[in-house]
Amino acid sequence: MKKLALVAIIGVALTSSVNAKDTNIVEKVMQCNTVLTNGALQFNAQKSGDGYDISIKPENKTYSAIFNKNAKIHISVDEGPLITTPSFGFGKAGLKASGDALNIFSKELLNDIDKKLKKHPKFTYEGKVSFGGELNSKSVIDGITINDDGATFNTSNFIINNSMDIDNCIGKMDIHIPSIDIINQKPKGSLKAKDVDIVSEITDKPVDGIALFGITNIKVKELSFKDKIGQKDVDAKFSLNIDTESKKVDNKYMDIVFKLESEALNTNTIALAQGIKKTELDLELKNAQIDGILGLAKLSQEIDKLQNDLTQASMKNDDIALQKALVKMNELTSTKSVDIYNKVMVKDKTRLKLDFSLDGEKRSFVKLDLLYKANPISGNIQSAMIELAAQNLAVADGTFEVQLDSTMATAVNPFAMIALDMLKAKGFATVKNGVYHLKGELKGGKIVINGKAYTLQELSRALF
């Protein structure tokens, strides 16, 4: 009896923590889903029966061709503080849904696929919202099998785990796909992926409905490709890891980082890649203005919408609407893009860093570390690019370094040794154990190598 009384007291206490503003839990979740797509898909919730009907409205041409604008998903809601669905516990709400996973896609897209499916994949969704507004959910989508005239497309189940603060949309989503196989019998070949993981995280509050700051990682433990090119059998197997991150430096500036790493998993792949065992690319844009990156994201949205308007006007033979859309498109791409560029690339502030490497028996790489020095551009995009090009090497100051294995270079391009030997003969490059090395800097509109500064014309004369 005491235990029951204690549970009742806890229940009353928890109930008092639920504010009136928290009644629209599902609407908040859908608003965050819209943010996750940066507005490309609009998720809306309408009260219905024991929960909500969720509609998904595509906002650009690409998604309009993929998604069914009339699709609805029903989510059952078990309101707290005591939740029994999807499992027993305390919280604001329990969420549950299930159905045909293909219902959200356009009928035109599924017209041919539907006939070749072994069965329609189903989905299940279960989630809980805590009293603090934290959503934890899990979705499972059945694997897909498609047979088409000797070709088979087959996937394992998709498993999606999500945790998110529904008040600010900060959170993390993890998609795991154990296997994806595409097998063709005529001609014989295959493309297979094992252990595909996609992790997406929003690390700061969205800005104007756009998830500007976050981390995304795509990892494929094993990607294999088999085919026959001419008389040659191709058997490649490698891993893939891609990381992107956009992070706030302060209230005005942000950094964007892109990293790619790929590693050969068998000797055939190494031979196919001319001896390359591992490839790494690190690219960083540092101290870009937040307003510029936000403007770039909004520009992309506007262009997508205009492309849809152009398509609709063309289909209706509406010349007036077509001309209006074309004028607006020209304004966006020709003039507005210049203003955005000046905010993204800021003189004496924005820095570009590149580190690209190829590992074989020896290591080859290109490294750049450049500080943007160009004056702001003006006019339309065409005149602005001419203005930028006229600043020549003065657009940046910084360092560069190149190391190149002669064996690898020759395998890729038989004429590479001519250029490398010329650089060595002119004293610009050194060579040790078949590896060529060149190092210098850009400074004040000139290239500095071995302590001597050259303009482009002077460097050209020195080389040729």
C-alpha positions in Angstrom: 0.0 0.0 0.0 2.9 2.4 0.9 4.5 1.6 -2.5 1.2 2.5 -4.3 1.0 5.8 -2.3 4.6 6.6 -3.2 4.0 6.1 -6.9 0.9 8.3 -6.7 2.8 11.1 -5.0 5.6 10.9 -7.6 3.0 10.9 -10.4 1.4 14.1 -9.0 4.8 15.8 -8.6 5.7 14.9 -12.2 2.3 16.1 -13.5 2.9 19.5 -12.0 6.1 19.9 -14.0 4.2 19.6 -17.3 3.4 23.1 -18.6 0.6 24.1 -20.9 3.2 24.9 -23.6 4.3 21.2 -23.6 1.0 19.9 -24.8 2.0 20.2 -28.4 4.8 17.7 -28.2 4.3 16.1 -31.6 4.2 19.5 -33.3 7.6 20.3 -31.7 9.1 17.1 -32.9 7.8 17.8 -36.4 9.3 21.3 -36.4 12.7 19.8 -35.5 12.3 17.3 -38.3 11.7 20.2 -40.7 14.9 21.8 -39.4 16.9 18.6 -39.9 16.1 18.9 -43.7 16.8 22.7 -43.6 13.2 23.2 -44.8 13.4 21.0 -47.8 10.7 18.9 -46.3 7.9 20.4 -44.2 6.6 18.1 -41.5 3.1 19.0 -40.1 1.0 17.4 -37.4 -2.8 17.4 -37.2 -4.7 16.0 -34.2 -6.5 12.8 -35.1 -8.0 10.1 -32.9 -5.5 8.8 -30.3 -2.6 10.9 -31.7 -1.6 12.9 -34.8 -1.6 12.5 -38.5 1.8 13.6 -39.9 2.0 15.0 -43.4 5.3 15.6 -45.3 5.3 18.4 -47.9 8.3 18.6 -50.3 9.5 22.1 -50.9 11.8 21.7 -53.8 11.8 20.0 -57.3 14.0 17.1 -56.3 12.0 16.1 -53.2 8.7 16.7 -55.1 9.7 13.9 -57.5 10.6 11.6 -54.6 7.9 12.1 -52.0 4.1 11.7 -52.0 2.7 15.1 -51.1 -0.5 13.5 -49.9 1.1 10.9 -47.7 0.1 10.6 -44.0 1.7 8.8 -41.1 -0.4 8.3 -37.9 1.5 8.6 -34.6 -0.3 7.3 -31.5 0.4 9.4 -28.4 0.3 8.1 -24.8 0.2 11.2 -22.7 2.2 11.2 -19.4 3.0 11.4 -16.7 2.5 7.7 -16.6 3.3 6.0 -19.9 2.5 2.4 -20.9 3.2 2.7 -24.6 5.7 1.9 -26.1 6.8 0.8 -22.6 6.1 1.5 -19.0 7.6 4.6 -17.4 7.2 8.2 -16.6 7.5 11.1 -19.0 5.6 13.7 -21.1 4.5 11.2 -23.8 5.1 7.9 -25.4 4.9 7.8 -29.3 4.3 4.9 -31.5 3.7 4.3 -35.3 3.9 1.6 -37.9 2.9 1.1 -41.5 4.0 0.7 -45.1 7.4 2.4 -45.5 6.8 3.1 -49.2 3.6 5.2 -48.6 5.6 8.4 -48.2 7.1 8.1 -51.7 5.5 9.4 -54.9 3.4 6.9 -57.0 5.4 7.9 -60.1 8.6 6.9 -58.5 7.2 3.6 -57.3 5.4 2.8 -60.5 8.0 0.4 -61.9 9.6 -0.5 -58.6 6.4 -1.7 -57.0 6.1 -4.6 -59.5 9.6 -5.8 -58.8 9.4 -5.7 -55.0 9.4 -9.1 -53.3 7.3 -7.5 -50.6 6.5 -4.0 -49.3 8.8 -3.0 -46.4 7.1 -2.1 -43.2 8.3 0.3 -40.5 7.9 0.7 -36.8 8.6 3.8 -34.7 8.7 4.0 -30.9 9.7 7.0 -28.8 9.6 8.6 -25.4 9.7 12.3 -24.4 11.0 12.9 -20.9 9.8 15.7 -18.6 12.9 17.6 -19.6 11.9 17.6 -23.3 14.3 14.9 -24.4 13.1 12.6 -27.2 14.6 9.2 -27.5 13.3 7.1 -30.3 14.0 4.0 -32.4 12.8 3.3 -35.9 13.2 0.0 -37.8 12.5 -0.2 -41.6 12.4 -3.7 -43.2 15.0 -4.6 -45.7 14.1 -4.2 -49.4 14.5 -6.8 -52.1 14.0 -6.0 -55.8 14.4 -8.4 -58.6 14.7 -7.1 -62.1 15.7 -9.2 -65.1 18.8 -10.8 -63.7 19.6 -8.0 -61.3 18.9 -8.0 -57.6 18.9 -5.1 -55.1 18.8 -6.2 -51.5 19.2 -4.4 -48.2 19.1 -5.5 -44.5 16.9 -3.7 -42.1 17.5 0.0 -41.5 17.9 0.9 -37.8 17.5 4.5 -36.8 18.2 5.8 -33.3 17.5 9.4 -32.4 17.9 11.5 -29.3 16.9 15.2 -29.4 15.8 18.1 -27.2 12.5 19.0 -28.8 12.7 22.6 -27.5 15.9 23.6 -29.4 16.3 20.6 -31.9 19.8 19.9 -30.6 20.4 16.2 -30.9 21.9 13.2 -32.6 20.6 10.6 -35.1 22.3 7.3 -36.0 21.3 5.2 -39.0 22.8 1.7 -39.2 22.5 -0.5 -42.3 24.3 -3.8 -41.9 24.3 -4.6 -45.7 23.4 -3.3 -49.1 23.9 -5.6 -52.2 23.4 -4.9 -55.9 24.1 -8.0 -57.9 23.9 -8.2 -61.7 23.9 -11.6 -63.5 24.0 -10.2 -67.1 26.8 -9.1 -67.3 28.1 -10.5 -64.0 29.0 -7.9 -61.5 28.2 -6.6 -58.0 28.4 -3.6 -55.7 28.2 -4.4 -51.9 28.4 -2.4 -48.8 28.8 -3.8 -45.3 28.1 -1.9 -42.0 27.0 1.5 -43.3 26.7 4.0 -40.4 25.4 7.5 -40.8 25.6 9.8 -37.8 24.2 13.3 -37.9 24.3 15.7 -34.9 23.0 19.2 -34.4 25.4 20.9 -31.9 23.8 24.3 -31.6 20.4 26.0 -31.9 19.2 26.3 -35.5 19.5 29.8 -37.0 16.4 31.0 -38.9 15.2 27.4 -39.2 18.5 26.1 -40.6 20.7 23.6 -38.8 23.9 25.6 -39.3 26.1 23.9 -36.7 26.6 20.2 -36.6 28.6 17.1 -37.3 28.0 14.4 -39.9 29.9 11.1 -40.2 29.4 8.5 -43.0 31.3 5.3 -42.5 31.3 2.2 -44.6 33.3 -0.7 -43.1 33.7 -2.5 -46.5 32.7 -1.3 -50.0 33.3 -3.9 -52.7 32.9 -3.7 -56.5 33.2 -6.5 -59.0 32.9 -6.0 -62.8 34.5 -6.8 -66.1 35.9 -3.9 -68.1 36.9 -5.1 -71.5 38.9 -8.3 -70.9 39.9 -7.3 -67.5 38.3 -8.5 -64.3 37.9 -5.8 -61.6 37.7 -6.7 -58.0 38.0 -3.7 -55.6 37.4 -3.6 -51.9 38.0 -0.6 -49.6 36.7 1.2 -46.6 35.3 4.7 -46.6 35.0 7.3 -43.8 33.6 10.9 -44.4 33.4 13.6 -41.7 31.9 17.1 -42.0 31.7 19.6 -39.2 30.5 23.2 -39.0 31.3 24.8 -35.7 30.9 28.2 -34.2 34.1 30.2 -33.4 32.3 33.1 -31.9 29.1 35.1 -32.5 30.3 36.2 -35.9 32.5 33.5 -37.4 32.4 29.8 -38.0 34.7 27.0 -39.3 33.7 24.3 -41.8 35.7 21.0 -41.9 35.6 18.2 -44.4 37.6 15.0 -44.0 37.7 11.9 -46.2 39.6 8.7 -45.7 39.6 5.6 -47.9 41.8 2.5 -47.5 42.3 -0.4 -49.8 41.3 -3.8 -48.3 43.0 -6.2 -50.8 45.9 -6.4 -53.1 43.7 -6.2 -56.2 42.4 -2.7 -55.1 46.0 -1.5 -54.5 47.0 -2.6 -58.0 43.9 -1.0 -59.5 44.7 2.3 -57.7 48.3 2.3 -59.1 49.8 1.3 -55.8 47.8 3.6 -53.5 46.9 1.9 -50.3 45.3 4.8 -48.4 43.9 8.2 -49.4 43.2 11.1 -47.0 41.8 14.5 -47.6 41.4 17.3 -45.0 39.8 20.5 -46.1 39.1 23.4 -43.7 37.5 26.8 -44.3 38.2 28.8 -41.1 36.7 32.1 -39.9 33.9 32.4 -42.5 31.2 34.8 -41.5 28.1 33.0 -40.1 25.9 35.5 -42.0 27.6 34.4 -45.2 27.1 30.7 -44.7 23.5 31.3 -43.6 23.0 33.4 -46.7 24.4 30.6 -48.9 22.0 28.1 -47.3 19.0 30.4 -47.9 20.2 31.1 -51.4 20.1 27.4 -52.1 16.6 27.2 -50.8 15.4 30.1 -53.0 17.1 28.7 -56.1 15.3 25.3 -55.4 12.0 27.1 -55.1 12.6 29.1 -58.3 13.5 25.9 -60.2 10.2 24.5 -59.2 8.4 27.7 -60.3 10.2 27.5 -63.6 9.0 23.9 -64.1 5.4 24.8 -63.2 5.4 27.8 -65.5 6.8 25.8 -68.4 4.3 23.1 -67.9 1.4 25.6 -68.0 2.9 27.6 -70.9 2.7 30.7 -68.7 5.2 33.1 -70.3 4.7 35.9 -67.8 5.4 33.6 -64.8 8.3 32.1 -66.6 9.9 35.5 -67.3 9.4 36.6 -63.7 11.1 33.4 -62.4 14.0 33.9 -64.9 14.6 37.5 -63.8 14.5 36.5 -60.1 16.9 33.6 -60.8 19.3 35.9 -62.6 19.1 38.4 -59.7 19.9 35.6 -57.1 22.8 33.9 -59.0 24.3 37.1 -60.5 24.0 39.8 -57.8 23.0 38.3 -54.5 25.8 35.7 -54.7 28.4 38.4 -54.8 27.3 39.8 -51.4 27.3 36.3 -50.0 30.8 35.6 -51.3 32.1 38.8 -49.6 30.6 37.6 -46.3 32.0 34.1 -46.6 35.5 35.1 -47.7 36.7 38.0 -45.5 40.0 39.8 -46.1 42.8 39.1 -43.5 40.4 36.7 -41.6 39.2 33.7 -43.6 41.7 30.9 -44.0 41.8 27.8 -46.3 43.7 24.7 -45.3 44.2 21.6 -47.4 46.0 18.4 -46.7 45.7 15.7 -49.3 47.8 12.6 -49.1 48.3 9.3 -51.0 50.1 6.4 -49.2 51.7 3.7 -51.2 55.2 2.3 -50.7 56.0 5.9 -50.1 53.9 8.9 -49.1 52.8 11.7 -51.5 51.0 14.8 -50.4 49.9 18.4 -51.1 49.6 20.9 -48.2 48.2 24.4 -48.4 47.6 26.9 -45.6 46.3 30.2 -47.1 45.0 33.4 -45.6 42.5 35.2 -47.8 43.9 38.7 -48.8 41.7 39.8 -51.7 39.7 43.0 -51.6 35.8 42.6 -51.6 34.4 42.1 -55.0 31.5 44.0 -56.5 29.0 44.1 -59.4 27.5 41.0 -60.8 29.1 37.6 -60.5 30.7 37.7 -64.0 32.4 41.1 -63.4 33.3 40.2 -59.8 35.2 37.0 -60.9 37.1 39.1 -63.4 37.9 41.6 -60.6 39.0 38.8 -58.4 41.2 37.2 -61.1 42.9 40.6 -61.7 44.2 40.5 -58.1 46.3 37.5 -59.2 48.5 35.9 -56.5 47.6 38.7 -54.1 44.4 36.9 -53.3 46.2 34.9 -50.6 49.2 34.7 -48.4 50.4 31.4 -47.0 52.5 28.3 -47.4 52.4 25.3 -49.7 54.3 22.0 -49.8 54.3 19.1 -52.3 55.9 15.7 -51.9 55.5 13.2 -54.8 56.7 9.7 -55.2 58.1 9.4 -58.8 56.9 5.8 -59.2 53.3 6.7 -58.3 53.4 9.8 -60.5 54.7 7.9 -63.5 52.0 5.2 -63.0 49.3 7.9 -63.1 50.9 10.0 -65.9 53.9 8.8 -67.9 54.9 12.4 -68.7 55.0 13.4 -65.0 58.8 12.8 -64.8 59.5 15.5 -67.4 57.9 18.2 -65.2 59.5 16.8 -62.0 63.0 16.7 -63.5 62.6 20.2 -64.9 61.7 21.5 -61.4 64.7 19.7 -60.0 67.1 21.0 -62.7 65.9 24.6 -62.1 66.5 24.2 -58.3 62.9 24.5 -57.3 62.6 20.8 -56.1 64.8 18.3 -54.4 64.7 14.5 -54.8 65.6 11.8 -52.3 65.0 8.0 -52.8 62.7 8.8 -55.7 60.6 11.2 -53.8 60.4 14.8 -55.1 59.9 17.7 -52.6 58.8 21.3 -53.3 58.1 23.9 -50.6 57.4 27.6 -50.7 55.0 30.4 -49.8 52.7 33.1 -51.3 53.5 36.5 -50.0 52.5 40.0 -51.2 51.4 38.8 -54.6 54.5 36.7 -55.3 55.6 33.1 -55.0 58.6 32.6 -52.7 60.8 29.5 -53.3 64.2 29.0 -51.7 64.0 32.6 -50.3 63.6 34.2 -53.8 60.3 35.9 -54.8 58.7 35.6 -58.2 55.7 37.0 -60.0 53.9 34.5 -62.2 55.6 35.9 -65.3 59.0 35.7 -63.6 58.4 32.1 -62.5 57.3 31.2 -66.0 60.5 32.6 -67.5 62.6 30.9 -64.8 61.1 27.5 -65.7 60.9 27.7 -69.4 
